[in-house]
């Protein structure tokens, strides 16, 4: 007799019920996990495509891109758009980081497919030429032109029809969704950003404008009027010469700290950054933080105002009492170059509070 014949039939029923219930539990778990993942993707999507503001100049250009500055300047002038030199360099940084034989990724605009340009100089020439064409069509609206460079000229017409010819992130998302729905069947398009999957905004890069502008640092030419340099309230609230000093400083936000660096090409340490930006005010500061302290008029914290210098001690073993410096920008913050890079620093931070040395004034920005 087979051993299964010895098992009462009622136990088969119990086993079947257990299997069914277990399957339902597992199924519900999988469904819940998938649903929760989808909700998390939606939340991430909503955060990533924040329609408020642009994050400008927060990342440095690579040495490779900087190496092409004179070439981009030459082609920009030749095409009558020298004002876009720094923007073109930012675009190159986003496209390739300056790598490869087509650093401007301009092959498709020339021959309709990737890889036909084999020489960096030809890439720059074509990339600048095509950018001029796009900007002319966009009426030299920088944000619209940048996104159109990524999407293609069709985005300009779409913007004119649906948003008065103006760029917005929401508009870019809608255009991407529409184009992806039309072209998904070709299999040629996939989401560049994983968080675009829930919305189906998988045509081009809907965050291309943000991606490019994080590398935008006006150095070769003046800042574009309709693309504000980073700095938020510090720059917005400043006037006259102080505004020029802070605008110069915020060009380098996000750059790495380089001990001994003296300029934008080498990088900056704390005192060289102050020395560099105060030239905008016609103030020639000494090179080191201690010498800058000695050259300043000593003031009390109660007298502190934007444009004054804040000094610190024992941040490293330099054999002098003052070892670090930053410019006060208001709201209990300084702008400086420290181990975390170039940017804003909270004076309320426990480390900086414990190393505070004093305050000094090297220029009267109210006079």
C-alpha distance (Angstrom), angle and dihedral (degrees) to the residues before:
residue distance angle dihedral
X1 . . .
X2 3.82 . .
X3 3.81 113.0 .
X4 3.86 92.3 -124.7
X5 3.78 89.1 63.4
X6 3.79 88.4 67.1
X7 3.84 93.0 61.6
X8 3.83 113.3 92.3
X9 3.82 113.6 -115.3
X10 3.81 92.8 -123.3
X11 3.82 89.0 68.3
X12 3.81 89.9 58.1
X13 3.79 87.3 58.4
X14 3.81 91.7 49.0
X15 3.80 90.9 50.0
X16 3.81 91.4 49.1
X17 3.82 91.2 51.4
X18 3.81 91.0 49.0
X19 3.81 91.2 50.4
X20 3.81 92.2 49.8
X21 3.80 94.2 47.6
X22 3.80 91.7 44.7
X23 3.80 90.7 50.4
X24 3.80 91.0 51.0
X25 3.80 91.9 49.9
X26 3.79 92.6 49.4
X27 3.79 91.0 45.4
X28 3.78 92.3 51.3
X29 3.80 90.0 48.7
X30 3.78 92.1 53.3
X31 3.80 92.0 45.8
X32 3.81 91.5 48.9
X33 3.79 92.3 48.3
X34 3.79 91.5 50.3
X35 3.78 92.2 46.3
X36 3.80 92.2 48.5
X37 3.80 91.0 48.1
X38 3.78 89.0 52.6
X39 3.81 90.6 50.5
X40 3.80 90.0 49.7
X41 3.80 90.2 50.2
X42 3.79 90.1 50.3
X43 3.79 91.2 50.5
X44 3.80 91.2 48.8
X45 3.78 89.9 47.3
X46 3.78 91.3 53.1
X47 3.78 90.8 51.0
X48 3.77 97.0 44.4
X49 3.78 95.0 50.7
X50 3.78 94.5 51.2
X51 3.81 105.3 166.6
X52 3.79 93.0 -156.9
X53 3.77 118.5 98.1
X54 3.79 135.6 -34.1
X55 3.78 128.5 -95.7
X56 3.80 102.3 -130.3
X57 3.77 130.3 -168.0
X58 3.78 96.8 -11.0
X59 3.82 96.4 132.4
X60 3.82 129.3 55.0
X61 3.78 126.6 -124.0
X62 3.78 115.8 -109.6
X63 3.79 121.9 -111.0
X64 3.81 88.6 -110.5
X65 3.80 92.3 57.2
X66 3.81 92.0 44.4
X67 3.79 86.8 53.7
X68 3.81 89.4 63.6
X69 3.85 94.6 50.0
X70 3.81 95.6 104.6
X71 3.83 91.3 46.6
X72 3.79 92.4 50.7
X73 3.81 90.8 45.9
X74 3.81 90.1 52.5
X75 3.81 94.7 49.5
X76 3.81 92.8 43.2
X77 3.79 90.5 54.2
X78 3.80 91.5 45.2
X79 3.81 89.7 54.3
X80 3.79 93.7 45.4
X81 3.82 95.7 -112.0
X82 3.83 105.5 102.9
X83 3.82 89.5 143.4
X84 3.82 88.8 71.3
X85 3.82 96.8 55.1
X86 3.80 95.2 109.0
X87 3.79 92.0 41.2
X88 3.81 90.4 53.3
X89 3.80 90.2 51.5
X90 3.80 89.5 50.7
X91 3.79 89.0 51.1
X92 3.80 91.3 50.4
X93 3.79 89.3 51.4
X94 3.79 91.2 53.7
X95 3.80 94.2 43.8
X96 3.80 99.7 47.8
X97 3.79 113.7 -18.6
X98 3.81 84.7 -117.0
X99 3.79 92.4 -64.6
X100 3.78 128.6 135.1
X101 3.78 135.6 16.5
X102 3.83 93.1 -66.8
X103 3.82 103.6 45.9
X104 3.82 92.6 164.2
X105 3.84 91.0 49.8
X106 3.80 86.9 -131.6
X107 3.81 100.4 145.4
X108 3.81 95.8 99.9
X109 3.80 92.1 52.7
X110 3.80 89.5 53.1
X111 3.78 105.6 39.7
X112 3.81 107.0 4.3
X113 3.78 97.9 -109.5
X114 3.81 138.6 70.0
X115 3.79 120.8 -94.6
X116 3.79 105.3 25.5
X117 3.81 93.6 116.0
X118 3.80 111.1 76.7
X119 3.79 102.1 173.1
X120 3.84 129.5 66.0
X121 3.81 92.7 -140.1
X122 3.80 91.1 53.4
X123 3.80 88.8 47.3
X124 3.80 92.4 53.3
X125 3.80 92.4 46.1
X126 3.81 92.8 50.8
X127 3.79 94.7 39.8
X128 3.80 93.2 53.3
X129 3.81 92.0 44.0
X130 3.80 92.3 51.6
X131 3.80 92.3 44.7
X132 3.82 89.7 54.8
X133 3.82 89.5 51.8
X134 3.80 91.6 51.2
X135 3.80 93.3 45.4
X136 3.82 91.5 50.1
X137 3.80 89.7 52.2
X138 3.82 90.5 46.9
X139 3.79 92.2 52.1
X140 3.82 88.0 -115.0
X141 3.80 91.8 -67.0
X142 3.81 97.4 154.2
X143 3.81 98.2 -153.5
X144 3.80 93.7 45.6
X145 3.79 91.1 45.7
X146 3.79 94.3 50.3
X147 3.79 94.4 50.4
X148 3.80 90.2 44.9
X149 3.80 90.2 54.0
X150 3.79 86.4 61.0
X151 3.82 99.8 37.3
X152 3.79 98.9 33.7
X153 3.78 130.5 -113.0
X154 3.80 92.6 -63.3
X155 3.79 89.4 79.7
X156 3.80 91.0 65.5
X157 3.80 92.2 59.2
X158 3.79 90.4 44.8
X159 3.82 90.6 52.4
X160 3.80 91.5 49.4
X161 3.80 91.0 50.8
X162 3.80 98.5 43.9
X163 3.81 108.2 24.4
X164 3.79 110.0 23.7
X165 3.80 91.9 -95.1
X166 3.80 93.3 -60.4
X167 3.79 129.6 127.8
X168 3.79 123.4 -122.3
X169 3.79 132.3 162.6
X170 3.78 91.1 -122.2
X171 3.80 89.7 54.2
X172 3.81 91.1 49.6
X173 3.80 90.3 51.9
X174 3.82 92.6 50.1
X175 3.80 92.2 48.2
X176 3.80 91.0 49.0
X177 3.81 91.2 49.7
X178 3.80 91.7 49.5
X179 3.81 94.6 48.3
X180 3.79 93.6 44.5
X181 3.81 91.3 52.4
X182 3.80 88.6 52.9
X183 3.80 96.5 45.4
X184 3.80 106.9 28.7
X185 3.81 90.8 98.5
X186 3.83 90.2 66.0
X187 3.81 91.4 66.1
X188 3.80 89.4 -138.3
X189 3.79 96.1 111.0
X190 3.78 132.3 66.2
X191 3.78 133.5 163.0
X192 3.79 112.2 -79.7
X193 3.79 88.6 -164.3
X194 3.79 118.3 44.5
X195 3.79 91.6 -145.7
X196 3.81 89.4 62.4
X197 3.81 91.2 66.0
X198 3.84 97.7 86.3
X199 3.79 91.9 55.9
X200 3.79 97.2 39.2
X201 3.83 90.5 -125.2
X202 3.77 90.3 145.6
X203 3.80 102.5 131.7
X204 3.80 109.1 102.4
X205 3.80 121.4 -34.8
X206 3.80 113.3 -51.3
X207 3.81 89.8 -165.8
X208 3.79 95.2 50.5
X209 3.82 93.5 116.4
X210 3.81 92.2 53.9
X211 3.80 91.6 43.3
X212 3.81 93.0 54.3
X213 3.80 98.0 41.0
X214 3.78 93.7 54.9
X215 3.83 84.6 71.4
X216 3.81 95.2 45.4
X217 3.81 111.6 119.2
X218 3.83 116.5 161.2
X219 3.80 102.8 -135.7
X220 3.79 109.4 127.2
X221 3.80 93.5 43.4
X222 3.80 138.4 9.6
X223 3.80 118.7 -73.1
X224 3.79 114.6 -85.7
X225 3.79 109.4 -102.9
X226 3.80 95.1 -132.8
X227 3.81 94.3 46.2
X228 3.82 106.9 65.6
X229 3.78 116.8 -148.9
X230 3.81 115.2 -118.7
X231 3.75 121.0 -94.1
X232 3.78 104.6 99.3
X233 3.78 115.5 -155.3
X234 3.80 94.9 -4.0
X235 3.79 92.7 65.7
X236 3.79 96.2 31.2
X237 3.82 92.0 55.4
X238 3.81 95.1 45.1
X239 3.79 124.7 92.0
X240 3.77 138.8 -163.3
X241 3.78 117.9 -15.6
X242 3.79 94.3 -3.0
X243 3.79 89.4 57.1
X244 3.81 89.6 53.0
X245 3.82 90.7 49.8
X246 3.81 93.2 50.5
X247 3.80 94.0 43.2
X248 3.79 88.3 54.5
X249 3.79 90.4 49.2
X250 3.79 95.7 48.9
X251 3.78 91.3 54.3
X252 3.79 86.7 77.1
X253 3.80 99.2 44.1
X254 3.78 109.9 138.7
X255 3.80 95.8 24.0
X256 3.78 116.4 133.7
X257 3.81 120.3 -102.8
X258 3.82 111.0 -105.2
X259 3.79 116.8 -170.1
X260 3.80 107.4 -136.3
X261 3.81 93.6 12.7
X262 3.79 113.1 141.2
X263 3.82 108.3 -177.1
X264 3.82 144.1 19.5
X265 3.81 91.9 -85.1
X266 3.82 94.5 52.3
X267 3.80 96.5 31.8
X268 3.80 128.8 -120.8
X269 3.75 141.4 -90.4
X270 3.81 120.5 -158.9
X271 3.79 100.3 -84.4
X272 3.80 97.4 37.8
X273 3.81 89.4 54.1
X274 3.81 90.1 53.7
X275 3.79 90.8 45.4
X276 3.80 90.9 50.4
X277 3.79 100.0 47.1
X278 3.82 95.8 41.8
X279 3.79 88.6 61.7
X280 3.82 83.7 76.4
X281 3.81 86.4 66.9
X282 3.78 93.6 45.5
X283 3.81 90.4 -109.0
X284 3.81 115.8 137.1
X285 3.78 106.0 -155.4
X286 3.81 124.4 -167.6
X287 3.79 116.5 -106.8
X288 3.82 105.1 -108.1
X289 3.80 132.0 58.7
X290 3.82 91.9 -120.2
X291 3.80 93.0 50.6
X292 3.81 89.4 47.9
X293 3.80 89.2 52.2
X294 3.80 91.3 51.8
X295 3.82 90.6 48.1
X296 3.81 93.4 51.6
X297 3.80 130.2 87.5
X298 3.80 105.6 -113.2
X299 3.81 115.1 -122.4
X300 3.81 138.0 176.0
X301 3.78 124.6 -109.0
X302 3.80 88.9 -110.3
X303 3.82 88.6 61.8
X304 3.81 94.5 47.5
X305 3.80 115.7 126.3
X306 3.82 136.3 163.5
X307 3.78 110.8 -67.1
X308 3.81 95.5 35.2
X309 3.79 121.1 115.9
X310 3.81 125.4 -115.7
X311 3.81 117.8 -154.4
X312 3.80 131.7 -156.5
X313 3.78 136.2 -165.8
X314 3.82 137.7 -143.2
X315 3.79 95.4 12.1
X316 3.80 84.3 136.6
X317 3.80 135.9 -7.2
X318 3.80 103.4 -84.1
X319 3.79 99.8 143.8
X320 3.82 91.6 -119.5
X321 3.81 130.7 89.2
X322 3.83 96.9 -117.8
X323 3.80 117.5 57.6
X324 3.81 106.8 156.2
X325 3.81 139.1 36.8
X326 3.80 139.5 -177.7
X327 3.80 137.4 172.3
X328 3.79 117.4 -106.3
X329 3.84 112.5 -121.3
X330 3.81 101.0 176.5
X331 3.82 131.9 -103.1
X332 3.82 90.0 76.7
X333 3.82 91.4 -65.1
X334 3.78 137.5 119.5
X335 3.79 130.6 -160.2
X336 3.79 111.3 -133.2
X337 3.78 149.2 135.9
X338 3.79 113.3 -104.2
X339 3.78 138.3 146.8
X340 3.81 89.8 -67.6
X341 3.80 91.7 56.6
X342 3.79 133.6 -106.6
X343 3.80 114.9 -31.8
X344 3.78 147.7 80.5
X345 3.80 121.4 -32.7
X346 3.80 127.2 -163.6
X347 3.80 112.6 -128.1
X348 3.81 87.8 -153.8
X349 3.80 89.0 67.7
X350 3.83 107.6 117.0
X351 3.81 93.5 -130.1
X352 3.79 94.9 53.8
X353 3.81 92.6 41.2
X354 3.79 89.9 55.7
X355 3.83 92.1 50.6
X356 3.81 98.9 42.4
X357 3.81 112.5 133.3
X358 3.79 108.5 170.7
X359 3.79 151.1 -63.8
X360 3.77 132.9 -91.6
X361 3.80 141.6 -178.7
X362 3.79 123.0 -142.8
X363 3.81 98.7 165.2
X364 3.79 135.1 27.6
X365 3.79 103.4 -137.4
X366 3.81 92.9 -179.1
X367 3.78 95.4 62.6
